[in-house]
Amino acid sequence: PYLLDGRFAENAWLQELPRPFTKLTWENAAHLSPRTAERLGLAQGDVAELTYRDRKVRAPIWILPGHAEDCMTVHLGYGRTRAGDVGTGCGFNAFALQTSDAPWGGSGLTLRKTGDRHVFSSTQEHQRMEGRDPVRVVPAKDATVHADEPAPNETLYPPVEYKGAAWGMVIDLNACIGCSACTIACQAENNIPVVGREQVLRGREMHWIRVDAYFAGSAEAPRMLHQPVPCMHCENAPCEVVCPTAATVHDHEGLNLMVYNRCIGTRYCSNNCPYKVRRFNFLAYNDTRSPQLKLMRNPEVSVRMRGVMEKCTYCVQRISAARIEADKESRAIRDGEVVPACAQACPAAAITFGDIHDPESRVHAQRQSPRHYGLLAELNTRPRTTYLARVHNPNPEVEG
């Protein structure tokens, strides 16, 4: 979906960006429906030999709920042998099956199980919020989410009074299409490194905003649900109370900040975060020596080193820039003047950012919606990043 015909195989950002439905990185797969795979005796990760018009290629099997029966999907652009340091050897070459009279599909494919197994570099099982209720779906006739937040006074955290702006974000799950444009925009804006296939296999990807994928309903015809998950910037932040060096702190506008110079890499904050949105530099992922890479980086954002924890900052550099301009003009920051990279890149306008205490702001209005809810709100973290539930509005005849 991201490499097209292989022209972007040398782009490490796109290679490591998890695919919308499978969350695969650095490789492709042969996709089958659960029922077809069961009939053929194939399991997830089995390597099969695909034969089409006497053309053969070996490919690992990925079982995808909702895939069409008795069909197989393969993606082009992989399996290159002379692409360069980034794209060479990633995945298998599906072009080997392509013919001039059937460039995009055809009938007559046969499969043979080889007995070999393959381990996928997929992030689908990473940072799981198991046993929770992360994505809310409400019927159109009663699009209301029932609040499950504890009372405001039920906390051991001291209250904080915000005299200026109080930044917050609302993500509309009804608009999100799971394209991951927010993820790649955040990576470009905040100098987030790629880590490579081996490190992804260890669960060490560094993206500050992940897009979780969920399947609801039957395996043959499921609903696909997407949920972007950045740092929640909790009012009662579990990460702050366990940091021994005060590297993660609350500021006067409600942002949960990371002071990189103080971080000593204990990872206590990551262990205490229920959303699993904090990333740790296990190795020196950022190349700070090659001069040509400096042209790629945002000079407004520091480059992190090995042993440092990092996470979403609501693009604090953009907030600071807007504050400076507002101070020079002796006025307050206007609604919509601060746009984080994720919101700027979202093609569906699913992400809204602003001052939640400003009654005239769009984000304040969205927080008053009956579809509004906080992720894991029952934990009393009081997240500043919240969601609008997805609306389920099927045709009654189809649903029946």
Disulfide bonds with the S-S distance in Angstrom:
none
